[in-house]
Amino acid sequence: MMMLGIAASLLIGVSLGLLGGGGSILTVPLLVYVLGVEPKTAIAMSLLVVGLTSASAVVMHARAGRVRWRTALIFGAGGMSGAFLGGRLAQWVPPGLLLLLFCAIMVAAAVAMLRRKEAPNEPGDSEQAPVLLPVPRVLAQGAAVGLLSGLVGAGGGFLIVPALVLVGLPTQAAVGTSLVVISLQCFAGLLGHLGHVQLPWGLTAAVVGTAVGGSFLGGLLAGHVSPRVLRKGFAVFVLGIACVMLAGQIPPSVRAGITPMLATPWPWLGLVGVVSAVSLPYALLFRSNRGNTVDP
């Protein structure tokens, strides 16, 4: 089981290196369902793993001039306060509810990855700067994202990057700056948890070391893999993990009543019918649009 956990940690690190913050969404499921860590302890461990891995990725972006330090510190200040509060509040939230909230975050992250469009790389993109930084709004956004991060142990990159773009940062600078913010709020959230959670430091060190090493490997592979295809496939995988986690939270009495129904063909035929009814109009529209295109 330990070897499986280390292999999964390597996978998380590689996905972080390839995708940025999105890969961190698998850390809590790995710790809970593969390594058998208690949910609240897993959330605290996840904050340390994500914080250190994101901090190691900042170096590359900073050297390329893709980090807005002033924006990162302002957003990070709000994020740190919210994350520390989330870490303190987590002790009064039942573990099952925390996992359900984390499942909702996984679904939101997967949908964000599926909907995300690749922005073209413009010359001088990383050198552009926002005209005016709305400090109160940035602090409020940072506090809200940090609170969520501190509660469930997710980095929140899928929320931070769009927020930074909305205040005027170019996409590449937003990605680099978000890693600084994620690191700051993860460490603050971890401090909030340490007052009521004891970490298994040996296991934590093994997971952190493997994930950080995997992130460097992912960075090396990034130029050889299509980001769009990788992101879409990873999003579908995350949705599948979220469904498995949600199924695990169903009470045994309810699960016992549902299992016989799933053994009959009718629920599956109904699912196929719903999917077909929803996807057929889009398929026909896509085919129609293809027929109307003219080659340049």
C-alpha positions as a Markdown table, in Angstrom:
| # | Residue | x | y | z |
|---|---|---|---|---|
| 1 | Met | 0.0 | 0.0 | 0.0 |
| 2 | Met | 2.9 | 2.4 | 0.8 |
| 3 | Met | 4.4 | 1.8 | -2.6 |
| 4 | Leu | 1.1 | 2.5 | -4.3 |
| 5 | Gly | 0.9 | 5.7 | -2.3 |
| 6 | Ile | 4.4 | 6.8 | -3.3 |
| 7 | Ala | 3.6 | 6.0 | -7.0 |
| 8 | Ala | 0.4 | 8.1 | -6.6 |
| 9 | Ser | 2.4 | 10.9 | -5.0 |
| 10 | Leu | 4.7 | 10.9 | -8.0 |
| 11 | Leu | 1.7 | 11.1 | -10.3 |
| 12 | Ile | 0.4 | 14.1 | -8.4 |
| 13 | Gly | 3.8 | 15.9 | -8.7 |
| 14 | Val | 4.0 | 15.2 | -12.4 |
| 15 | Ser | 0.4 | 16.5 | -12.9 |
| 16 | Leu | 1.4 | 19.6 | -10.9 |
| 17 | Gly | 4.4 | 20.2 | -13.2 |
| 18 | Leu | 2.3 | 19.6 | -16.3 |
| 19 | Leu | -0.9 | 21.5 | -15.4 |
| 20 | Gly | 0.1 | 23.9 | -12.7 |
| 21 | Gly | -2.2 | 24.1 | -9.6 |
| 22 | Gly | -4.9 | 21.8 | -10.9 |
| 23 | Gly | -2.9 | 18.6 | -10.1 |
| 24 | Ser | -3.1 | 19.3 | -6.4 |
| 25 | Ile | -6.8 | 18.4 | -6.4 |
| 26 | Leu | -5.8 | 14.7 | -6.1 |
| 27 | Thr | -3.8 | 15.0 | -3.0 |
| 28 | Val | -6.6 | 14.6 | -0.4 |
| 29 | Pro | -8.2 | 11.6 | -2.2 |
| 30 | Leu | -4.8 | 9.9 | -2.4 |
| 31 | Leu | -4.1 | 10.4 | 1.3 |
| 32 | Val | -7.6 | 9.3 | 2.4 |
| 33 | Tyr | -8.4 | 6.4 | 0.1 |
| 34 | Val | -5.0 | 5.0 | -0.8 |
| 35 | Leu | -2.9 | 5.7 | 2.3 |
| 36 | Gly | -5.8 | 5.5 | 4.8 |
| 37 | Val | -5.1 | 8.9 | 6.4 |
| 38 | Glu | -8.0 | 10.4 | 8.5 |
| 39 | Pro | -9.7 | 13.2 | 6.5 |
| 40 | Lys | -8.8 | 16.1 | 8.7 |
| 41 | Thr | -5.1 | 15.0 | 8.9 |
| 42 | Ala | -5.2 | 14.5 | 5.1 |
| 43 | Ile | -6.3 | 18.0 | 4.6 |
| 44 | Ala | -3.5 | 19.4 | 6.7 |
| 45 | Met | -0.9 | 17.2 | 4.9 |
| 46 | Ser | -2.3 | 18.3 | 1.6 |
| 47 | Leu | -1.7 | 21.9 | 2.5 |
| 48 | Leu | 1.9 | 21.2 | 3.2 |
| 49 | Val | 2.3 | 19.1 | 0.0 |
| 50 | Val | 0.7 | 21.7 | -2.2 |
| 51 | Gly | 2.4 | 24.6 | -0.5 |
| 52 | Leu | 5.9 | 23.2 | -0.9 |
| 53 | Thr | 5.3 | 21.9 | -4.5 |
| 54 | Ser | 3.9 | 25.3 | -5.6 |
| 55 | Ala | 6.8 | 27.1 | -3.9 |
| 56 | Ser | 9.3 | 25.0 | -5.9 |
| 57 | Ala | 7.5 | 25.8 | -9.1 |
| 58 | Val | 7.6 | 29.6 | -8.4 |
| 59 | Val | 11.4 | 29.7 | -9.1 |
| 60 | Met | 11.0 | 28.9 | -12.8 |
| 61 | His | 8.2 | 31.5 | -13.3 |
| 62 | Ala | 10.2 | 34.1 | -11.3 |
| 63 | Arg | 13.3 | 33.7 | -13.5 |
| 64 | Ala | 11.1 | 34.2 | -16.6 |
| 65 | Gly | 9.6 | 37.4 | -15.1 |
| 66 | Arg | 6.1 | 35.9 | -14.8 |
| 67 | Val | 5.5 | 36.8 | -11.2 |
| 68 | Arg | 3.9 | 40.1 | -10.0 |
| 69 | Trp | 5.2 | 40.3 | -6.5 |
| 70 | Arg | 3.1 | 43.2 | -5.3 |
| 71 | Thr | -0.1 | 41.6 | -6.5 |
| 72 | Ala | 1.0 | 38.3 | -5.1 |
| 73 | Leu | 1.7 | 39.8 | -1.7 |
| 74 | Ile | -1.6 | 41.7 | -1.6 |
| 75 | Phe | -3.7 | 38.7 | -2.8 |
| 76 | Gly | -1.6 | 36.4 | -0.5 |
| 77 | Ala | -2.3 | 38.6 | 2.5 |
| 78 | Gly | -6.0 | 38.1 | 2.1 |
| 79 | Gly | -5.5 | 34.5 | 1.3 |
| 80 | Met | -3.4 | 33.8 | 4.3 |
| 81 | Ser | -5.9 | 35.4 | 6.7 |
| 82 | Gly | -8.7 | 33.4 | 5.1 |
| 83 | Ala | -6.7 | 30.2 | 5.1 |
| 84 | Phe | -5.7 | 30.4 | 8.7 |
| 85 | Leu | -9.3 | 31.0 | 9.7 |
| 86 | Gly | -10.4 | 28.1 | 7.5 |
| 87 | Gly | -7.8 | 25.9 | 9.2 |
| 88 | Arg | -9.1 | 26.9 | 12.7 |
| 89 | Leu | -12.8 | 26.4 | 11.7 |
| 90 | Ala | -12.1 | 22.9 | 10.2 |
| 91 | Gln | -11.9 | 21.4 | 13.7 |
| 92 | Trp | -15.6 | 22.0 | 14.2 |
| 93 | Val | -16.7 | 20.7 | 10.8 |
| 94 | Pro | -17.5 | 16.9 | 10.6 |
| 95 | Pro | -15.0 | 14.9 | 8.4 |
| 96 | Gly | -17.8 | 13.7 | 6.2 |
| 97 | Leu | -19.0 | 17.2 | 5.5 |
| 98 | Leu | -15.4 | 18.3 | 4.7 |
| 99 | Leu | -15.1 | 15.5 | 2.1 |
| 100 | Leu | -18.4 | 16.4 | 0.5 |
| 101 | Leu | -17.2 | 20.0 | 0.3 |
| 102 | Phe | -14.0 | 18.8 | -1.2 |
| 103 | Cys | -16.0 | 16.7 | -3.8 |
| 104 | Ala | -17.8 | 19.9 | -4.8 |
| 105 | Ile | -14.4 | 21.7 | -5.2 |
| 106 | Met | -13.2 | 18.8 | -7.4 |
| 107 | Val | -16.3 | 19.0 | -9.6 |
| 108 | Ala | -15.8 | 22.8 | -9.9 |
| 109 | Ala | -12.1 | 22.4 | -10.7 |
| 110 | Ala | -12.8 | 19.8 | -13.4 |
| 111 | Val | -15.5 | 21.9 | -15.0 |
| 112 | Ala | -13.2 | 24.9 | -15.0 |
| 113 | Met | -10.5 | 22.8 | -16.7 |
| 114 | Leu | -12.9 | 21.5 | -19.3 |
| 115 | Arg | -14.2 | 25.1 | -20.1 |
| 116 | Arg | -10.8 | 26.7 | -20.1 |
| 117 | Lys | -9.6 | 28.0 | -23.5 |
| 118 | Glu | -5.9 | 28.4 | -24.3 |
| 119 | Ala | -4.9 | 32.0 | -24.6 |
| 120 | Pro | -2.5 | 32.9 | -27.4 |
| 121 | Asn | 1.0 | 33.8 | -26.3 |
| 122 | Glu | 1.6 | 37.5 | -27.1 |
| 123 | Pro | 5.0 | 39.1 | -27.4 |
| 124 | Gly | 5.8 | 40.9 | -24.2 |
| 125 | Asp | 2.9 | 39.3 | -22.4 |
| 126 | Ser | 4.8 | 38.8 | -19.2 |
| 127 | Glu | 6.1 | 42.4 | -19.2 |
| 128 | Gln | 2.7 | 44.0 | -19.2 |
| 129 | Ala | 1.3 | 45.3 | -15.9 |
| 130 | Pro | -2.1 | 46.2 | -14.8 |
| 131 | Val | -2.9 | 49.9 | -14.9 |
| 132 | Leu | -4.4 | 50.1 | -11.4 |
| 133 | Leu | -4.7 | 47.3 | -8.8 |
| 134 | Pro | -8.1 | 47.3 | -6.9 |
| 135 | Val | -6.6 | 46.5 | -3.5 |
| 136 | Pro | -9.8 | 46.1 | -1.5 |
| 137 | Arg | -11.3 | 43.7 | -4.1 |
| 138 | Val | -8.0 | 41.7 | -4.4 |
| 139 | Leu | -7.9 | 41.4 | -0.6 |
| 140 | Ala | -11.5 | 40.2 | -0.4 |
| 141 | Gln | -11.0 | 37.7 | -3.2 |
| 142 | Gly | -7.9 | 36.4 | -1.6 |
| 143 | Ala | -9.7 | 36.0 | 1.8 |
| 144 | Ala | -12.6 | 34.1 | 0.2 |
| 145 | Val | -10.3 | 31.7 | -1.8 |
| 146 | Gly | -8.1 | 31.3 | 1.3 |
| 147 | Leu | -11.0 | 30.4 | 3.5 |
| 148 | Leu | -12.0 | 27.6 | 1.1 |
| 149 | Ser | -8.4 | 26.4 | 0.8 |
| 150 | Gly | -7.9 | 26.3 | 4.5 |
| 151 | Leu | -11.1 | 24.3 | 5.0 |
| 152 | Val | -10.6 | 21.5 | 2.4 |
| 153 | Gly | -6.8 | 21.5 | 1.7 |
| 154 | Ala | -7.1 | 22.5 | -2.0 |
| 155 | Gly | -4.7 | 25.1 | -3.5 |
| 156 | Gly | -7.5 | 26.9 | -5.3 |
| 157 | Gly | -5.5 | 27.7 | -8.4 |
| 158 | Phe | -8.5 | 27.3 | -10.6 |
| 159 | Leu | -10.1 | 30.2 | -8.8 |
| 160 | Ile | -7.0 | 32.4 | -8.3 |
| 161 | Val | -5.9 | 32.5 | -11.9 |
| 162 | Pro | -9.2 | 33.9 | -13.3 |
| 163 | Ala | -9.4 | 36.4 | -10.4 |
| 164 | Leu | -5.9 | 37.7 | -11.2 |
| 165 | Val | -6.8 | 37.9 | -14.9 |
| 166 | Leu | -9.9 | 40.0 | -14.0 |
| 167 | Val | -7.8 | 42.6 | -12.2 |
| 168 | Gly | -5.6 | 43.1 | -15.3 |
| 169 | Leu | -2.7 | 40.5 | -15.2 |
| 170 | Pro | -1.8 | 38.7 | -18.4 |
| 171 | Thr | -2.5 | 35.0 | -18.3 |
| 172 | Gln | 1.1 | 33.9 | -18.1 |
| 173 | Ala | 1.8 | 36.3 | -15.2 |
| 174 | Ala | -1.4 | 35.3 | -13.5 |
| 175 | Val | -0.3 | 31.6 | -13.5 |
| 176 | Gly | 3.1 | 32.5 | -12.0 |
| 177 | Thr | 1.7 | 34.9 | -9.5 |
| 178 | Ser | -1.0 | 32.4 | -8.4 |
| 179 | Leu | 1.7 | 29.9 | -7.4 |
| 180 | Val | 3.1 | 32.4 | -4.9 |
| 181 | Val | -0.5 | 33.0 | -3.5 |
| 182 | Ile | -1.1 | 29.3 | -3.3 |
| 183 | Ser | 2.1 | 28.8 | -1.3 |
| 184 | Leu | 1.4 | 31.6 | 1.1 |
| 185 | Gln | -2.2 | 30.5 | 1.8 |
| 186 | Cys | -1.3 | 26.8 | 2.1 |
| 187 | Phe | 1.3 | 27.5 | 4.8 |
| 188 | Ala | -1.1 | 29.8 | 6.6 |
| 189 | Gly | -3.9 | 27.2 | 6.4 |
| 190 | Leu | -1.4 | 24.5 | 7.7 |
| 191 | Leu | -0.7 | 26.7 | 10.8 |
| 192 | Gly | -4.4 | 26.9 | 11.4 |
| 193 | His | -4.7 | 23.1 | 11.4 |
| 194 | Leu | -1.6 | 22.3 | 13.5 |
| 195 | Gly | -3.4 | 23.5 | 16.6 |
| 196 | His | -5.8 | 20.5 | 16.4 |
| 197 | Val | -4.1 | 18.0 | 14.0 |
| 198 | Gln | -1.0 | 15.8 | 14.5 |
| 199 | Leu | 0.8 | 15.1 | 11.2 |
| 200 | Pro | 2.6 | 11.8 | 10.6 |
| 201 | Trp | 5.8 | 13.4 | 9.7 |
| 202 | Gly | 7.5 | 10.4 | 8.2 |
| 203 | Leu | 4.7 | 9.7 | 5.8 |
| 204 | Thr | 4.3 | 13.4 | 5.1 |
| 205 | Ala | 8.0 | 13.8 | 4.2 |
| 206 | Ala | 7.8 | 10.8 | 1.8 |
| 207 | Val | 4.7 | 12.2 | 0.0 |
| 208 | Val | 6.2 | 15.8 | -0.1 |
| 209 | Gly | 9.6 | 14.6 | -1.5 |
| 210 | Thr | 8.0 | 12.4 | -4.1 |
| 211 | Ala | 5.5 | 15.1 | -5.2 |
| 212 | Val | 8.2 | 17.8 | -5.5 |
| 213 | Gly | 10.4 | 15.5 | -7.5 |
| 214 | Gly | 7.5 | 14.6 | -9.7 |
| 215 | Ser | 6.7 | 18.3 | -10.3 |
| 216 | Phe | 10.2 | 18.8 | -11.7 |
| 217 | Leu | 9.7 | 15.8 | -14.0 |
| 218 | Gly | 6.4 | 17.2 | -15.1 |
| 219 | Gly | 8.0 | 20.5 | -15.9 |
| 220 | Leu | 10.5 | 18.7 | -18.2 |
| 221 | Leu | 7.7 | 16.8 | -19.9 |
| 222 | Ala | 5.5 | 19.9 | -20.3 |
| 223 | Gly | 6.9 | 20.9 | -23.7 |
| 224 | His | 6.3 | 17.4 | -25.2 |
| 225 | Val | 2.6 | 17.0 | -24.2 |
| 226 | Ser | -0.4 | 18.9 | -25.6 |
| 227 | Pro | -1.6 | 21.0 | -22.6 |
| 228 | Arg | -5.2 | 21.1 | -24.0 |
| 229 | Val | -5.5 | 17.3 | -24.4 |
| 230 | Leu | -3.8 | 16.6 | -21.1 |
| 231 | Arg | -6.1 | 19.1 | -19.2 |
| 232 | Lys | -9.3 | 17.7 | -20.7 |
| 233 | Gly | -8.3 | 14.1 | -19.9 |
| 234 | Phe | -7.2 | 15.1 | -16.4 |
| 235 | Ala | -10.5 | 16.9 | -15.8 |
| 236 | Val | -12.5 | 13.8 | -16.8 |
| 237 | Phe | -10.3 | 11.7 | -14.4 |
| 238 | Val | -11.0 | 14.2 | -11.6 |
| 239 | Leu | -14.7 | 14.0 | -12.2 |
| 240 | Gly | -14.5 | 10.2 | -11.9 |
| 241 | Ile | -12.6 | 10.4 | -8.6 |
| 242 | Ala | -15.2 | 12.9 | -7.3 |
| 243 | Cys | -18.0 | 10.5 | -8.2 |
| 244 | Val | -16.3 | 7.6 | -6.4 |
| 245 | Met | -15.8 | 9.8 | -3.3 |
| 246 | Leu | -19.5 | 10.9 | -3.4 |
| 247 | Ala | -20.5 | 7.3 | -3.6 |
| 248 | Gly | -18.4 | 6.5 | -0.6 |
| 249 | Gln | -20.3 | 9.1 | 1.4 |
| 250 | Ile | -23.7 | 7.5 | 0.8 |
| 251 | Pro | -25.0 | 5.8 | 4.0 |
| 252 | Pro | -24.8 | 2.0 | 3.9 |
| 253 | Ser | -28.6 | 1.7 | 4.3 |
| 254 | Val | -29.2 | 3.9 | 1.3 |
| 255 | Arg | -26.5 | 2.1 | -0.7 |
| 256 | Ala | -28.1 | -1.3 | 0.0 |
| 257 | Gly | -31.3 | -0.1 | -1.5 |
| 258 | Ile | -29.6 | 1.4 | -4.6 |
| 259 | Thr | -27.4 | -1.6 | -5.5 |
| 260 | Pro | -30.2 | -4.0 | -6.6 |
| 261 | Met | -31.6 | -1.2 | -8.9 |
| 262 | Leu | -28.2 | -0.8 | -10.6 |
| 263 | Ala | -28.2 | -4.6 | -11.4 |
| 264 | Thr | -31.1 | -4.0 | -13.8 |
| 265 | Pro | -30.7 | -2.5 | -17.3 |
| 266 | Trp | -33.3 | 0.3 | -16.9 |
| 267 | Pro | -31.2 | 2.9 | -15.0 |
| 268 | Trp | -28.3 | 2.5 | -17.5 |
| 269 | Leu | -30.7 | 2.7 | -20.5 |
| 270 | Gly | -32.2 | 5.9 | -18.9 |
| 271 | Leu | -28.7 | 7.3 | -18.5 |
| 272 | Val | -27.8 | 6.6 | -22.1 |
| 273 | Gly | -31.0 | 8.2 | -23.2 |
| 274 | Val | -30.4 | 11.4 | -21.2 |
| 275 | Val | -26.8 | 11.6 | -22.4 |
| 276 | Ser | -27.9 | 11.1 | -26.0 |
| 277 | Ala | -30.7 | 13.7 | -25.7 |
| 278 | Val | -28.3 | 16.3 | -24.3 |
| 279 | Ser | -25.3 | 15.6 | -26.6 |
| 280 | Leu | -27.2 | 15.0 | -29.9 |
| 281 | Pro | -28.1 | 18.7 | -30.5 |
| 282 | Tyr | -24.5 | 19.7 | -29.9 |
| 283 | Ala | -23.2 | 17.0 | -32.2 |
| 284 | Leu | -25.6 | 18.1 | -35.0 |
| 285 | Leu | -24.6 | 21.8 | -34.4 |
| 286 | Phe | -20.9 | 20.9 | -34.6 |
| 287 | Arg | -21.4 | 18.9 | -37.8 |
| 288 | Ser | -23.4 | 21.8 | -39.3 |
| 289 | Asn | -20.6 | 24.3 | -38.4 |
| 290 | Arg | -18.0 | 22.1 | -39.9 |
| 291 | Gly | -19.9 | 22.0 | -43.1 |
| 292 | Asn | -20.2 | 25.8 | -43.3 |
| 293 | Thr | -16.5 | 26.5 | -42.8 |
| 294 | Val | -14.3 | 27.7 | -45.7 |
| 295 | Asp | -10.6 | 27.0 | -45.8 |
| 296 | Pro | -8.5 | 30.2 | -45.9 |
